[in-house]
Amino acid sequence: MKPDFDPVTLAVPFFVLAVVLEIILGRFGKAKAAYEPKDAATSLLMGFGSTIAGLFTAGLIFTTSLWVYQHRLFDIPMTAIWAWVLIFFLEDLTYYWFHRLAHERRFWWASHVNHHSSQHYNLTTALRQTWTGGVAGTWLLWLPLSFIGFPPAMVAIQKGFSLVYQFWIHTEVIKRMPRWFEAVFNTPSHHRVHHARNARYLDANYAGVLIIWDRMFGTFTPETDEEPPRYGLVRNLGGFNLFHVAFHEWIGIGKDLLKARSLREVTGYLFGPPGWSPDGSRDTSATLKAKWRARTGQDG
Amino acid sequence: MNKALLVELLGSAGAVAALVAIAWWARIPRPTPPLDEATARSLLADDFPDIHPDQIWIADEGRGAVARAGDRALVLFRLGDGYVARLVAWRDDYVGAAPWPPKGVRA
């Protein structure tokens, strides 16, 4: 159920060559790149599994998008340049809110957490993709684009471009891009912050291609040399088991729901921020950041 | 399953195997020398900045550590070229335990 022109499939050889190049630069000391074979294997196999998992929901997503498009408000031609410019901005804005939701609400975090579970930050981390995104239903957020009148194939292609863009920013090889580029686009530096588990960096830099959304909506945090990012989860996983990586947060939700004693608790465990608990005994990103601010006196 | 998809999946599987082999060949993990007390304290402080342990014991020939803070244990164990930290209830048999980490701590 992919469009005939699929940027992600076409980019796979580039992904492979870029990973090889990053490893070789690291091997010969020409750039900062660390690889742990088990970690890299986990990331790559999560990516492979994500492709297979996607096959199970592709039909539903395609059919739903087509149905919505049949009830569209406008006819937007796929051949018009203005339409591509417009969808670039609208798709990227959609991605920002999808990504923010995927971090700030536990139900969607459960499907996204695996992408953040590596303690490394290299190009294989980009490929550590979800197996449960289709089930979590985040694809629904893109349906308004088809309702406006963008053909589903156009939406899928633009999503593909965005994913391909986001591959190269998962690296420590590039320290900073030119200042004008850092101001407008998502870059390795901005995205390192996004993958960091340091309290000061939590829940920041949700951008896909354009970092302007984070600047507009108050979620931008710059990378500082005084505190290098430490990668992974606030509570890192204790192994490399693929199924644990893919499903651990879903299992955590299930266990919490079994203990829930009221509708408020059910709602909180499902849709509260990750770490929410009825008595506040667990940490959320917000409490961790508040403690960090109290400890350091810094504002972040 | 159509042929193009099969080729794509087989190609991806081959690429995964090749990339893992190259990563293994390159041998560029982060350096992880055996832990000493200062390093263990620093790593635990990253995860538990508000807990200040009284005592710390190096475990598993420098691949782990356990610290005591009242009735709580702060446990460190190696995973690949990194460390994972856990906060659990203190048990006296954590000191000198083998294998490391003690049973039930990793999850």
Interface residues (C-beta under 8 A of the other chain):
Chain A: T9 V12 V16 V19 V20 I23 I24 G26 R27 A33 A34 Y35 E36 P37 K38 D39 A40 A41 L44 L45 G47 F48 T51 I52 L55 Q119 H120 T124 A199 R230 G232 N236 L237 G238 G239 F240 K291 W292 R295
Chain B: L5 E8 L9 G11 S12 A13 A15 V16 A18 L19 V20 I22 A23 W24 A26 R27 I28 P29 R30 D46 P49 D50 F77 L79 G80 D81 G82 V84 A85 R86 P101 R106 A107
